[in-house]
Amino acid sequence: LPGVLLLAGIGYAGKVLEHSLNAYAKAHHWTFPNIEYVLWSIIIGLLISNTLTIPKIFHAGIATYEFWLKIGIVLLGARFVLADVLKLGGISLALVVIEITLSLALMTALGRIFKLKPKLTSLLAMGSAICGVSAIIAAKGAIDADDEDASFAMAAILALGALALFTFPAIAHGLHMNDVSYGLWAGLGVDNTAEATAAGALYSDAAGKVAVLAKTTRNALIGFVVLGYAIYWAGRGQAQAIGNKAAFLWKKFPKFVLGFILMSLLVGFHTFSKPQVASLGNLSKWAFLLTFAGVGLRTNFREMSKQGLRPFIVGALGEVLIACLTLGLVVGANRIWGLGS
């Protein structure tokens, strides 16, 4: 409870800051950029986590930010018409398959060039290709990776995810990307679901919705990729053999993806009235408010710096290349299909 209250307090403070600063700037005729609560919540969390020692009584509650993220994504399904999910989902799926293939190959090659441990390379590859820390945690046990390797991989992914929050929107504004194109890029190019959601929301509400859809499509494939790596390492005698593959896939499959689809189906069949759909959409924003506060609170740059340099170098090079490749994919898709037009 203390940690959840801290998340809510930081998120609400971000909301108050957004409204207060915008109102003050308007009253005094200032030219002030509209910085949304998403960024303020993350910044407040970053300041607390990197300048203060957070007591242990808050840790369990702060860790629930991923639960609120999943709740927010499920509720966000209410803001998608089924036709939009099918149309954009098809494009997203094609781009996701390409992104995953390129990311796995690229990270594996970089890991070998920099002579990282093979299982650390596998964890970095899965983290960058699928869903960041969640993929690393899911894969750690499946390939019998060391705790140290998992910590290195997670630290690299977390640090790079935090940087993406500031770089992706700035690049997109410079390129004058439309909401759909940017949302697809954020969903494809940012690893962690929380950071991808935040990066999309920082650009616009519409971009945030598309980023969640693209990222959810990536997340849905986590079980297949982890299964492939588990079979590979088991074949080399360095992981437990997989017995029931269907049960393994179901265990690794992110269940909130099904919730998102179900919510979209219910809205598509007019199960809810328009005011109820609006309320569900607003509830998703409140859930994300706690999520974004957690993104800032769990990002401690001092702790990450202790993990070593080489994983960060490999991760940084890989992420820059992946960001460029996915940007190229999205720009190409926009020219072919006219995304957002």
DACORFEN-V594331 format. One record per pair of residues at least 12 apart in sequence whose ideal C-beta (glycine too) atoms are under 10 Angstrom apart, sorted by the first residue. I is the first residue (numbers start at 0). GAP is how many residues later the second one is. D is the distance in whole Angstrom. If there is no record, write none. Layout:
i: [I,I]
gap: [GAP,GAP]
d: [D,D]
This chain:
i: [0,0,0,0,1,1,1,1,1,1,1,1,2,2,2,2,2,2,2,2,2,2,2,2,2,2,3,3,3,3,3,3,3,3,3,3,3,4,4,5,5,5,5,5,5,5,5,5,5,5,6,6,6,6,6,6,6,6,6,6,6,6,6,6,6,6,7,7,7,7,7,7,8,8,8,9,9,9,9,9,9,9,9,9,9,9,9,9,9,9,9,10,10,10,10,10,10,10,10,10,10,10,10,10,10,10,10,10,10,10,10,11,11,11,11,11,11,12,12,12,12,12,12,13,13,13,13,13,13,13,13,13,13,13,13,13,13,13,14,14,14,14,14,14,14,14,15,15,16,16,16,16,16,16,16,16,17,17,17,17,17,17,17,17,18,20,20,20,20,21,21,21,34,35,35,35,35,35,35,35,35,36,36,36,36,36,36,37,37,37,37,37,37,37,37,37,37,37,37,37,37,37,37,38,38,38,38,38,38,38,38,39,39,39,40,40,40,40,40,40,40,40,40,40,40,41,41,41,41,41,41,41,41,41,41,41,41,41,41,41,42,42,42,43,43,43,43,44,44,44,44,44,44,44,44,44,44,45,45,45,45,45,45,45,45,45,46,46,47,47,47,47,48,48,48,48,48,48,48,48,48,49,49,49,49,49,49,49,50,53,53,53,57,58,58,60,60,60,61,61,61,61,61,62,62,62,63,63,63,64,64,64,64,64,64,64,64,64,64,64,64,65,65,65,65,65,65,65,65,65,66,66,66,66,66,67,67,67,67,67,67,67,67,67,67,67,68,68,68,68,68,68,68,68,68,68,68,68,68,68,68,69,69,69,69,69,69,69,69,69,70,70,70,70,70,70,70,70,70,71,71,71,71,71,71,71,71,71,71,71,71,71,71,72,72,72,72,72,72,72,72,72,72,72,72,72,72,72,72,72,73,73,73,73,73,73,73,73,73,73,73,73,73,73,74,74,74,74,74,74,74,74,74,74,74,74,74,75,75,75,75,75,75,75,75,75,75,75,75,75,75,75,75,75,76,76,76,76,76,76,76,76,76,76,76,76,76,76,76,76,76,76,76,76,77,77,77,77,77,77,77,77,77,77,77,77,77,77,77,77,78,78,78,78,78,78,78,78,78,78,78,78,78,78,78,79,79,79,79,79,79,79,79,79,79,79,79,80,80,80,81,81,81,81,81,81,81,82,82,83,83,83,83,83,84,84,84,84,84,84,84,84,85,85,86,87,87,87,87,87,87,87,87,87,87,87,88,88,88,88,88,88,88,89,89,90,90,90,90,90,90,90,90,90,90,91,91,91,91,91,91,91,91,91,91,91,91,92,92,92,92,92,93,93,93,94,94,94,94,94,94,94,94,94,94,94,94,95,95,95,95,95,95,95,95,95,95,95,95,95,95,95,96,96,96,97,97,97,97,98,98,98,98,98,98,98,98,98,98,98,98,98,98,99,99,99,99,99,99,99,99,99,99,99,100,101,101,101,101,101,101,101,102,102,102,102,102,102,102,102,102,102,102,102,102,102,102,102,102,102,103,103,103,103,103,103,103,103,103,104,104,105,105,105,105,105,105,105,105,105,105,106,106,106,106,106,106,106,106,106,106,106,106,106,106,106,106,107,107,107,107,107,107,108,108,108,108,109,109,109,109,109,109,109,109,109,109,110,110,110,110,110,110,110,110,111,112,112,113,113,113,113,113,113,114,114,115,115,115,115,115,115,115,115,116,116,116,116,116,116,116,117,117,117,117,117,117,118,118,118,118,118,118,118,118,118,118,118,118,118,119,119,119,119,119,119,119,119,119,119,119,119,119,120,120,120,120,121,121,121,121,121,121,121,121,121,121,122,122,122,122,122,122,122,122,122,122,122,122,122,122,122,122,122,122,123,123,123,123,123,123,123,123,123,123,123,123,124,124,124,124,124,124,125,125,125,125,125,125,125,125,125,125,125,125,125,126,126,126,126,126,126,126,126,126,126,126,126,126,127,127,127,127,127,127,127,127,127,127,127,127,128,128,128,128,128,128,128,129,129,129,129,129,129,129,129,129,129,129,129,129,130,130,130,130,130,130,130,130,130,130,130,130,130,130,130,130,131,131,131,131,131,131,131,131,131,131,131,131,131,131,131,131,132,132,132,132,132,132,132,132,132,132,132,132,132,133,133,133,133,133,133,133,133,133,133,134,134,134,134,134,134,134,134,134,134,134,134,135,135,135,135,135,135,135,135,135,135,136,136,136,137,137,137,137,137,137,137,137,137,138,138,138,138,138,138,138,138,138,139,139,139,140,140,140,140,141,141,141,141,141,141,141,141,141,141,141,141,141,141,141,142,142,142,142,142,142,142,142,142,142,142,143,143,143,143,143,143,144,144,144,144,147,147,148,150,150,150,150,150,150,151,151,151,151,151,151,151,151,152,152,152,152,153,153,153,153,154,154,154,154,154,154,154,154,154,154,154,155,155,155,155,155,155,155,155,155,155,155,155,155,155,156,156,156,156,156,156,157,157,157,157,157,157,157,157,157,157,157,157,158,158,158,158,158,158,158,158,158,158,158,159,159,159,159,159,159,159,159,159,159,159,159,159,160,160,160,160,160,160,160,160,160,160,160,160,160,161,161,161,161,161,161,161,161,161,162,162,162,163,163,163,163,163,163,163,163,163,163,163,164,164,164,164,164,164,164,164,164,164,164,164,165,165,166,166,166,166,166,166,167,167,167,167,167,167,167,167,167,167,167,167,167,167,167,168,168,168,168,168,168,168,168,168,168,169,170,170,170,170,171,171,171,171,171,171,171,171,171,172,174,174,176,176,176,176,176,176,176,176,177,177,177,177,177,177,177,177,177,177,178,178,178,178,178,178,178,178,178,178,178,178,179,179,179,179,179,179,179,179,179,179,179,179,179,179,180,180,180,180,180,180,180,180,180,180,180,180,181,181,181,181,181,181,181,181,181,181,181,181,181,181,181,182,182,182,182,182,182,182,182,182,182,182,182,182,182,182,182,182,182,182,183,183,183,183,183,183,183,183,183,183,183,183,183,183,183,183,184,184,184,184,184,184,184,184,184,184,184,184,184,184,184,184,185,185,185,185,185,185,185,185,185,185,185,185,185,185,185,186,186,186,186,186,186,186,186,186,186,186,186,186,186,186,186,187,187,187,187,187,187,187,187,187,187,187,187,188,188,188,188,188,188,188,188,188,188,188,188,189,189,189,189,189,189,189,189,190,190,190,190,190,191,191,192,192,192,192,192,192,192,192,192,193,193,193,193,193,193,193,194,194,194,194,194,195,195,195,195,195,195,195,195,196,196,196,196,196,196,196,196,196,197,197,197,197,197,197,198,198,199,199,199,199,200,200,200,201,204,204,205,206,207,207,207,208,208,209,209,211,211,211,212,212,213,213,215,215,215,215,215,216,217,218,218,218,218,218,219,219,219,219,219,219,220,220,220,221,221,221,221,221,222,222,222,222,222,222,222,222,222,223,223,223,223,224,225,225,225,225,225,226,226,226,226,226,229,229,229,229,230,230,262,262,262,265,266,266]
gap: [56,57,59,60,53,54,55,56,57,58,59,60,51,52,53,54,55,56,57,58,59,60,61,62,291,294,54,56,57,58,59,60,61,63,64,286,290,53,56,39,42,48,51,52,55,56,284,287,288,291,34,38,51,54,55,57,58,61,282,283,284,285,286,287,289,290,53,60,278,281,282,285,35,281,284,30,31,32,33,34,35,37,38,52,279,280,282,283,284,286,287,26,27,29,30,31,33,34,54,57,274,275,276,277,278,279,280,281,282,283,285,25,29,274,277,278,281,24,27,28,31,32,280,21,22,23,24,25,26,27,28,29,30,31,275,278,279,282,21,22,23,25,26,270,271,274,21,24,18,19,20,22,23,24,26,27,16,17,18,19,20,21,22,23,18,12,13,14,19,12,13,14,167,162,165,166,167,168,169,172,256,164,248,251,252,255,256,127,159,160,161,162,163,164,165,170,247,250,251,253,254,255,257,126,127,130,159,162,163,253,257,252,253,256,157,247,248,249,250,251,252,253,254,255,256,120,123,124,152,153,156,160,249,250,251,252,253,254,255,257,122,249,253,248,249,252,253,17,20,247,248,249,250,251,252,253,254,116,119,249,250,251,252,253,254,255,249,250,245,248,249,252,13,247,248,249,250,251,252,253,254,246,247,249,250,251,252,253,251,243,244,246,239,238,239,229,233,236,228,231,232,235,236,231,234,235,226,227,230,129,222,223,225,226,227,228,229,230,231,232,233,67,68,126,127,128,190,225,228,232,189,220,223,224,227,126,216,218,219,220,221,222,223,224,225,226,65,123,124,125,128,129,143,187,218,219,221,222,223,225,226,123,184,185,186,187,189,190,217,221,185,188,212,213,215,216,217,219,220,122,125,140,184,211,212,213,214,215,216,217,218,219,220,120,124,139,140,142,143,146,181,183,184,186,187,190,211,214,215,218,181,182,183,184,185,186,187,188,189,190,206,209,210,213,184,185,188,204,205,206,207,208,209,210,211,212,213,121,132,133,136,137,140,183,184,187,188,204,205,207,208,209,211,212,132,135,136,139,179,180,181,182,183,184,185,186,187,188,189,190,191,203,204,207,182,185,186,188,189,193,194,198,199,200,201,202,203,204,205,206,126,127,129,130,133,184,185,188,198,199,201,202,203,205,206,129,130,132,133,180,181,183,184,185,187,188,201,183,186,187,179,182,183,184,185,186,187,181,185,125,126,129,180,184,128,131,132,175,176,179,180,183,178,182,250,92,95,96,99,121,122,125,126,129,249,251,124,125,127,128,131,172,175,127,247,89,93,122,123,126,239,242,245,246,248,91,92,95,96,118,121,122,123,124,125,126,241,121,124,125,127,128,123,235,239,89,90,92,93,119,122,123,231,234,235,237,238,33,34,88,91,92,118,119,120,121,122,123,124,125,230,233,120,121,124,90,227,228,231,29,30,31,88,89,90,115,118,119,223,226,227,230,231,25,26,28,29,30,88,118,121,122,124,125,28,26,27,219,220,223,224,227,21,22,23,24,25,26,27,85,86,88,115,122,215,216,218,219,222,223,18,21,22,24,25,26,121,124,125,20,24,19,22,23,208,211,212,213,215,216,219,14,15,16,17,18,19,20,21,22,207,208,210,211,212,214,215,13,14,16,17,21,210,12,16,205,209,14,15,18,203,204,205,206,207,208,211,12,13,14,199,200,203,204,207,202,201,204,195,196,197,199,200,203,195,199,33,36,37,192,194,195,197,198,28,29,31,32,35,193,194,25,27,31,115,118,120,20,21,24,25,26,27,30,31,34,110,114,119,120,25,26,28,29,30,31,32,33,36,188,190,191,194,28,32,190,193,14,17,20,21,23,27,31,107,110,111,12,13,14,16,17,20,22,23,26,27,28,29,30,31,33,34,106,188,12,25,28,29,30,32,33,187,190,191,194,195,14,28,100,104,189,193,12,13,14,16,17,27,31,65,96,99,100,102,103,12,23,26,27,29,30,31,33,34,64,65,188,191,25,28,29,32,61,63,186,187,190,191,193,194,62,89,92,93,96,189,193,61,63,85,88,89,90,91,92,93,94,95,96,124,26,59,60,61,62,63,65,84,85,87,88,89,90,91,94,123,21,22,25,26,28,29,58,59,60,61,62,63,64,83,86,87,17,20,21,22,24,25,28,58,59,60,61,62,165,20,23,57,58,59,60,85,88,118,120,18,22,56,57,83,84,86,87,90,91,94,117,13,14,15,16,17,18,20,21,55,90,13,16,17,84,85,87,88,92,113,114,115,116,14,83,86,87,88,90,91,94,113,13,14,86,85,89,98,99,81,84,85,86,87,88,89,91,92,97,98,100,106,109,110,83,86,87,88,89,90,91,93,95,96,97,86,89,90,94,95,96,84,88,93,94,159,160,162,152,153,155,156,157,160,152,155,156,158,159,160,162,163,154,158,161,162,38,150,153,157,145,146,148,149,150,151,152,153,156,157,160,35,148,151,152,153,154,155,156,157,158,159,160,162,163,34,35,38,154,158,162,33,34,37,137,140,141,142,143,145,146,149,157,140,141,142,145,146,148,152,153,156,157,160,30,31,32,35,144,152,155,156,158,159,160,162,163,29,30,31,32,33,34,35,37,38,134,138,154,158,30,33,36,133,134,136,137,139,142,32,153,156,22,25,26,27,28,31,32,34,35,155,159,21,25,29,30,31,33,34,37,127,130,131,134,33,36,22,23,32,152,153,156,14,17,18,21,22,27,28,30,31,32,34,35,43,155,159,13,17,29,30,31,32,33,34,35,38,32,14,18,152,156,13,14,27,30,31,32,35,155,158,30,152,156,26,30,150,153,154,157,162,163,25,26,28,29,32,156,160,161,162,163,21,24,25,26,27,28,29,30,31,32,160,161,26,27,29,30,33,34,150,153,154,157,158,159,160,161,26,29,146,149,150,152,153,154,157,158,159,160,17,18,20,21,22,24,25,26,28,29,145,148,152,157,158,13,16,17,18,20,21,23,24,25,26,27,28,29,30,31,32,147,156,157,16,23,26,27,29,30,31,33,142,143,145,146,149,150,155,156,14,15,18,22,25,26,29,138,141,142,143,144,145,146,148,149,12,13,14,15,16,17,21,22,24,25,26,28,29,140,144,12,13,20,21,23,24,25,26,27,28,29,30,31,32,139,143,23,26,27,29,30,134,135,137,138,139,141,142,22,25,26,130,133,134,135,136,137,138,140,141,21,24,25,28,129,132,133,136,24,27,124,128,131,23,103,18,19,22,23,25,26,61,63,98,21,94,97,98,100,101,104,16,20,97,100,104,12,15,16,18,19,20,22,23,12,14,15,18,19,91,94,95,98,13,90,93,94,97,98,12,16,12,13,14,15,84,87,91,90,76,80,134,133,76,77,80,72,75,129,130,48,72,76,47,51,112,116,38,40,41,44,45,40,36,34,35,37,38,41,33,34,37,38,40,41,32,33,36,27,30,31,32,35,22,23,25,26,27,28,29,30,31,21,25,28,29,27,16,22,23,25,26,15,18,21,22,25,12,15,18,22,14,17,14,17,21,14,13,14]
d: [9,10,9,6,8,10,5,5,9,8,6,9,9,10,10,8,4,6,6,2,4,7,7,9,9,9,9,9,4,8,10,6,9,9,9,7,10,9,7,9,8,8,10,5,6,7,10,8,9,7,9,9,9,7,7,7,6,7,8,4,8,9,4,6,10,7,10,10,9,7,6,8,9,10,8,9,6,9,10,5,6,10,7,10,9,9,9,4,9,7,7,7,9,9,5,10,9,9,10,9,10,8,10,8,4,5,8,6,4,9,10,9,9,9,7,9,9,9,7,8,6,10,9,9,8,4,7,8,4,3,8,8,6,9,7,7,7,9,9,4,10,8,8,9,10,7,8,9,8,10,7,10,5,9,9,8,8,7,6,5,9,9,6,9,8,10,9,7,9,6,8,10,9,10,7,6,9,9,9,10,10,9,9,9,7,8,10,9,9,5,9,9,5,5,10,8,10,8,9,9,5,10,9,7,9,9,8,9,6,8,10,9,10,10,9,9,7,9,9,4,5,9,8,7,10,8,6,10,10,9,7,9,10,5,8,9,5,4,9,8,10,10,7,10,7,6,9,9,9,8,5,7,7,2,4,8,7,8,10,9,4,8,10,6,9,8,8,10,9,7,6,10,9,6,5,7,6,5,9,9,9,9,10,8,6,6,7,9,10,7,10,9,8,10,10,10,9,10,10,8,6,5,6,8,10,8,8,9,8,7,10,10,6,5,8,7,2,7,10,8,7,9,8,10,8,7,10,8,8,10,9,9,9,9,10,9,10,9,5,7,8,4,5,9,9,7,10,9,6,5,7,10,10,8,7,7,8,4,9,8,9,8,8,8,4,9,8,9,9,9,8,9,8,8,9,5,9,9,9,10,7,8,9,8,5,8,8,3,4,9,8,6,10,8,7,6,9,9,6,9,9,6,8,8,5,9,8,8,9,9,9,6,9,9,4,5,9,8,6,10,9,10,8,9,9,9,7,10,5,7,9,5,4,9,9,6,9,9,8,7,6,9,9,10,7,8,9,9,7,9,4,9,9,8,10,9,9,9,10,10,10,7,4,7,7,3,4,8,8,7,10,8,10,9,10,5,7,8,5,10,7,8,5,9,9,4,6,10,9,7,9,10,10,6,9,9,9,8,7,9,8,5,10,7,10,7,10,9,7,8,9,8,5,10,7,8,10,8,7,6,9,6,6,10,8,3,8,10,8,9,9,8,8,9,7,10,10,9,7,5,9,8,10,10,9,8,9,8,10,9,7,6,8,9,10,8,7,9,9,6,10,9,10,10,10,9,8,10,9,10,10,6,9,6,7,10,7,7,8,9,6,5,9,9,4,8,10,9,6,9,9,9,10,9,8,7,10,9,6,7,9,9,8,5,7,9,6,10,9,10,8,7,7,9,10,5,5,10,9,7,10,10,9,10,8,9,9,9,6,10,7,10,9,5,8,9,10,7,7,8,6,7,10,10,9,9,5,7,10,7,7,10,9,7,8,10,8,9,7,6,8,9,10,7,9,9,5,4,8,9,10,9,10,10,7,9,9,5,8,9,9,5,8,8,5,9,8,9,9,8,9,8,8,9,10,9,6,10,6,7,8,7,9,9,5,4,8,8,5,7,7,8,9,5,9,9,8,6,8,9,5,10,10,9,10,10,9,8,9,10,9,5,9,10,6,5,8,10,6,7,9,9,6,10,9,10,8,9,10,5,9,7,5,9,8,10,9,9,10,10,6,7,10,6,9,8,9,6,9,10,10,10,10,9,9,9,9,9,9,6,8,4,7,5,9,9,9,7,8,9,7,8,8,4,9,10,6,6,9,10,9,7,9,9,9,9,8,10,7,10,6,7,9,9,6,8,7,8,5,10,6,7,8,6,10,6,6,10,8,4,8,9,9,9,9,8,9,8,5,10,7,8,7,6,6,7,10,9,9,9,8,10,8,8,5,10,10,9,9,10,10,8,6,7,10,6,8,10,6,7,8,5,10,10,10,6,9,8,10,9,9,7,9,10,6,10,7,6,7,10,6,8,8,9,9,7,10,8,8,10,10,6,7,10,7,5,10,10,6,8,10,10,10,7,7,6,10,8,7,9,6,5,10,9,6,10,8,9,8,5,8,9,6,8,4,3,7,8,7,8,10,10,10,9,9,5,10,6,7,8,8,6,9,9,10,9,10,10,9,7,7,10,8,7,10,7,9,9,8,9,9,9,10,6,7,7,10,9,9,6,9,10,5,5,10,7,10,10,7,10,8,6,8,9,5,10,9,5,10,9,9,9,8,5,10,6,8,10,9,9,9,10,10,9,9,9,10,5,8,10,7,4,9,8,9,7,8,8,8,10,8,8,6,6,10,8,4,8,10,7,5,9,9,7,9,6,5,7,10,9,9,9,9,9,9,10,10,10,6,10,10,10,5,6,9,4,9,10,9,9,7,10,8,10,9,9,10,10,10,7,4,9,8,4,8,7,8,9,10,8,7,9,10,9,4,5,9,7,4,8,9,9,5,7,9,9,7,9,9,7,9,9,8,6,9,9,9,7,10,10,8,10,7,5,9,9,10,7,8,9,10,9,7,9,9,10,8,5,6,9,5,9,10,10,6,6,5,10,8,4,8,9,9,8,8,10,9,9,7,10,8,9,10,5,8,9,9,9,8,8,7,5,8,9,6,8,9,6,8,8,10,8,10,6,10,6,6,7,9,8,10,10,9,9,10,10,9,10,9,8,8,7,6,7,7,9,9,10,5,9,8,8,10,8,9,8,8,10,7,9,10,5,5,9,9,10,9,10,8,8,7,8,9,10,6,10,8,9,10,8,8,8,8,9,9,8,8,8,9,9,10,9,9,9,10,8,10,7,4,7,9,7,5,8,4,4,9,9,7,10,9,6,7,8,9,5,10,10,9,10,8,10,9,4,3,9,9,9,9,5,7,8,5,10,10,5,6,10,9,7,10,5,8,9,5,10,8,8,10,8,10,10,9,9,9,5,10,7,8,7,4,7,7,3,4,8,8,7,9,9,9,9,9,9,6,8,8,5,10,10,8,10,8,5,7,8,7,9,9,9,10,9,9,8,8,8,6,6,10,8,5,9,10,10,9,4,4,9,9,7,7,8,8,4,9,7,8,9,10,9,7,9,10,7,4,7,7,3,4,8,8,7,10,9,9,9,6,8,9,7,8,9,9,4,9,7,7,10,9,10,8,6,5,9,8,4,7,9,9,8,10,8,10,9,10,8,9,9,9,9,8,9,9,8,10,8,5,8,9,6,9,9,9,10,9,6,7,7,5,9,10,9,9,6,9,9,5,8,8,4,10,9,10,10,6,6,7,10,7,7,8,9,9,8,8,5,6,10,7,10,7,10,9,8,9,7,8,10,9,9,8,9,10,9,8,9,10,9,9,8,9,9,8,9,10,9,8,8,5,6,9,8,10,9,5,8,6,10,7,7,5,9,10,9,9,10,10,9,6,7,6,9,10,10,7,4,8,8,4,5,8,10,7,9,9,9,10,8,9,10,5,7,6,6,6,7,6,9,7,9,9,10,10,7,10,10,8,10]
